[in-house]
Amino acid sequence: MEKYNRQALYLAMEQFYLITTEDGGEDLQTIRAMMGGLVRKARRAIPAEADVKTKIHQLLQLVYGEWGFACDPDTYFKAENLYLSYVLRAKRGMPVSLGCILLYLADKLTLPLFPVLFPTQLMLRADVDDSVAFIDPWNGQYLMQEDLQKLYEGAFGFGATMAQEDLAIATPEALRERFAQLAKNTLIREDLNDAALKYIDSRLFFIEQSRPKDYAYELRDRGLVLAQMGAYHAAVEDLQYFIDHCPEDPTAYMLMAQLPEMRKEIKNELLN
């Protein structure tokens, strides 16, 4: 396999912080210093002469054992878990943020850990020689394919069968996009509208140029944020664009029913 960019997720999270933060990015150097500190600790703790499987096992023991990183189910869906400044200090996160840290360390230690865009959450896989082991970044535990099948059935129903692509190594592009969708959904769900709007706006030009078929969906998301902010005129423009270009999408039907109410709000504002 050609050199894989294991820092893609880290860079996406760093960019997310810079776009959505209100502190002007003043924590960036601290984040980089803390990540560098973890790399140095890992290099000191993991013998260079150890075999690859042992190194991966020792890395997991460091991150989840000695260093105490974990996923907190009580705050699992909180936006703070998307910010490395919080995750590194609190040692709490969600699979995507803890997976990000593991992938970054694996890159620096030249270990064959890779991201898997499993339908339920980010998973990792270790490809060593001719064997593959799956790792749950929730807790650093190894998973058998039978375990993954149970998780899959829990999400999609008994008898649902995983496809090979569900366990494949994710491309950096797909990984970044999965993170972006998670980040947008989290910000919107928590009504962090200013941050969500800045993040979506930062993506629009790139998507229009590189993936024009996805442009309408990004405008839909911006329209939903604008509606939450009470900016109905701008929201209607974005949502109408989405309906016109993706009329068969299930969300288009729901939005069609909501637009008359938004237009009524616009009319009331004009009258007042």
C-alpha positions in Angstrom: 0.0 0.0 0.0 1.2 3.5 -0.9 1.8 5.9 2.0 -1.5 6.5 3.8 -2.2 10.0 5.3 -3.1 9.1 8.9 -3.1 12.7 9.8 -6.1 13.5 7.6 -8.6 13.3 10.5 -6.4 15.3 12.8 -6.0 18.1 10.2 -9.8 18.1 9.6 -10.4 18.5 13.4 -7.7 21.2 13.6 -9.4 23.1 10.7 -12.8 22.7 12.3 -11.5 24.3 15.5 -9.9 27.2 13.6 -13.1 27.9 11.7 -15.6 27.6 14.5 -13.7 28.9 17.5 -14.3 32.2 19.1 -10.8 32.4 20.6 -9.0 33.4 17.4 -7.2 30.1 17.3 -5.0 30.9 20.4 -5.2 27.3 21.6 -3.7 25.9 18.4 -0.1 25.9 19.5 -1.1 24.2 22.8 -3.0 21.5 20.9 0.1 20.8 18.8 2.4 20.8 21.8 0.1 18.4 23.7 0.0 16.0 20.6 3.8 16.3 20.3 4.0 15.4 24.0 2.0 12.3 23.5 4.2 11.2 20.6 7.4 11.7 22.8 5.8 9.7 25.7 4.8 6.9 23.3 8.3 6.7 21.7 9.9 6.4 25.2 7.4 3.8 26.4 7.3 1.5 23.3 10.5 -0.3 22.6 11.8 0.3 19.1 12.8 -3.3 18.7 9.4 -4.7 19.5 7.3 -6.3 16.7 4.5 -4.4 15.1 1.7 -6.2 16.9 3.3 -5.7 20.2 3.8 -2.0 19.5 0.1 -1.5 18.6 -1.0 -3.4 21.7 1.3 -1.2 23.9 0.0 2.0 22.2 -3.6 1.0 23.1 -2.5 0.2 26.7 -0.9 3.7 26.9 -3.8 5.6 25.5 -6.6 3.9 27.3 -4.8 2.5 30.3 -1.9 4.6 31.6 -3.1 7.9 30.0 -6.8 7.3 30.8 -8.5 8.4 27.6 -12.1 7.2 27.4 -15.5 7.9 25.9 -18.1 9.2 28.3 -21.6 8.0 27.4 -23.1 10.9 29.4 -21.5 13.5 27.1 -21.1 11.3 24.0 -22.9 13.6 21.6 -21.6 16.9 23.0 -19.9 19.3 20.6 -16.9 19.6 23.1 -15.9 16.1 22.0 -15.1 17.5 18.5 -12.5 19.9 19.9 -9.1 18.5 20.5 -8.3 21.2 23.1 -11.1 19.7 25.3 -10.4 16.1 24.5 -6.6 16.4 25.3 -7.2 18.1 28.6 -10.3 16.2 29.8 -9.1 12.9 28.3 -12.7 12.4 27.2 -14.1 12.2 23.8 -16.1 10.2 21.2 -14.8 7.5 18.9 -13.9 10.0 16.1 -11.8 12.2 18.4 -10.0 9.4 20.2 -9.6 7.6 16.9 -8.0 10.8 15.6 -5.4 10.8 18.4 -4.6 7.1 17.8 -4.2 7.6 14.0 -1.9 10.6 14.7 0.2 8.6 17.0 0.3 5.7 14.6 1.5 8.0 11.9 4.4 9.3 14.0 5.3 5.8 15.2 4.9 4.3 11.6 2.2 1.8 12.8 -0.3 0.3 10.3 -3.5 1.6 11.9 -6.2 2.7 9.5 -9.7 4.3 9.8 -12.9 2.3 8.9 -16.1 4.2 8.3 -18.3 1.5 10.0 -22.0 2.6 9.8 -22.4 3.0 13.5 -19.1 4.9 14.4 -15.5 5.2 13.4 -13.6 2.0 13.8 -9.9 1.3 13.4 -8.1 -1.7 11.8 -4.6 -2.9 12.1 -3.1 -4.5 9.0 -0.1 -6.6 10.0 1.4 -9.0 7.5 -1.6 -11.0 6.2 -3.9 -10.5 9.2 -6.4 -7.8 10.1 -7.5 -6.8 13.6 -10.4 -4.4 14.3 -10.2 -1.9 17.2 -13.0 0.0 18.8 -11.7 3.6 19.6 -14.5 3.9 22.2 -12.4 1.8 24.6 -9.3 0.5 22.7 -10.7 -3.1 22.7 -10.2 -5.5 19.9 -13.3 -6.6 18.0 -13.9 -9.8 16.1 -16.0 -9.7 12.9 -18.7 -11.4 14.9 -18.8 -8.4 17.3 -19.0 -6.0 14.4 -21.8 -8.1 12.9 -23.8 -7.8 16.1 -23.3 -4.0 16.1 -24.4 -3.9 12.5 -27.6 -5.8 13.3 -28.2 -3.6 16.3 -28.3 -0.6 13.9 -30.0 -2.2 10.9 -32.0 -5.1 12.3 -31.6 -8.8 12.9 -30.2 -10.6 9.8 -28.7 -7.5 8.2 -25.4 -8.4 6.7 -22.3 -6.3 6.5 -20.7 -5.7 3.2 -17.0 -5.7 2.6 -16.9 -2.0 2.1 -18.2 -1.6 5.7 -14.8 -2.9 6.9 -12.6 -1.3 4.2 -9.9 1.3 4.9 -11.5 4.7 4.4 -10.0 7.1 2.0 -8.8 10.4 3.6 -11.5 12.2 1.6 -14.3 10.0 2.8 -13.0 10.3 6.4 -12.9 14.1 6.3 -16.4 14.2 4.9 -17.8 11.8 7.5 -16.3 14.1 10.2 -17.8 17.1 8.5 -21.3 15.6 8.6 -20.9 14.6 12.2 -19.6 18.1 13.1 -22.5 19.8 11.3 -25.1 17.6 12.9 -23.7 18.1 16.4 -23.5 21.9 16.1 -27.0 22.1 14.7 -28.5 19.7 17.3 -27.0 21.9 20.1 -28.2 25.1 18.5 -24.6 26.3 18.1 -25.8 28.2 15.1 -23.0 30.8 14.7 -20.4 28.0 14.7 -22.5 25.8 12.3 -23.0 28.7 9.9 -19.3 29.5 9.8 -18.4 25.9 9.2 -20.9 25.4 6.4 -19.9 28.6 4.7 -16.3 27.5 4.8 -17.2 24.4 2.9 -19.6 25.8 0.3 -17.0 27.1 -2.3 -14.9 24.0 -2.1 -18.0 21.7 -2.6 -19.4 23.8 -5.4 -16.0 23.4 -7.3 -15.2 19.8 -6.4 -18.5 18.0 -5.8 -21.3 20.1 -7.4 -23.8 17.3 -6.9 -23.4 17.8 -3.1 -23.8 21.6 -3.2 -27.6 21.5 -2.8 -27.2 19.4 0.3 -24.8 21.8 1.9 -27.2 24.7 1.1 -30.0 22.7 2.7 -27.9 22.4 5.9 -27.2 26.1 5.8 -30.9 26.8 5.3 -31.8 24.8 8.3 -29.2 26.7 10.4 -30.5 30.0 9.1 -34.1 29.0 10.0 -33.0 28.2 13.5 -31.5 31.7 13.7 -34.7 33.3 12.5 -33.2 34.4 9.2 -36.1 33.1 7.2 -35.6 35.1 4.0 -32.1 33.6 3.5 -33.2 30.2 4.8 -36.1 30.0 2.2 -33.6 30.8 -0.6 -31.3 27.9 0.4 -34.1 25.5 1.1 -35.9 26.3 -2.1 -32.7 25.7 -4.1 -32.4 22.3 -2.4 -36.0 21.4 -3.2 -35.7 22.4 -6.8 -32.5 20.4 -7.4 -33.3 17.4 -5.2 -37.1 17.0 -5.4 -37.0 13.2 -4.8 -35.0 13.4 -1.6 -37.2 12.5 1.4 -36.2 15.7 3.3 -37.4 17.8 0.3 -41.0 16.7 1.0 -40.7 17.8 4.7 -39.2 21.1 3.7 -42.0 21.8 1.2 -44.4 21.6 4.1 -42.3 24.0 6.2 -41.6 26.7 3.6 -45.1 28.2 3.7 -44.8 28.9 7.4 -41.4 30.5 6.9 -42.8 32.7 4.1 -45.6 33.7 6.5 -43.0 34.7 9.1 -41.2 36.8 6.4 -44.5 38.5 5.5 -45.2 39.3 9.2 -41.8 40.8 9.6 -42.4 43.1 6.6 -45.8 44.2 7.9 -44.3 44.9 11.3 
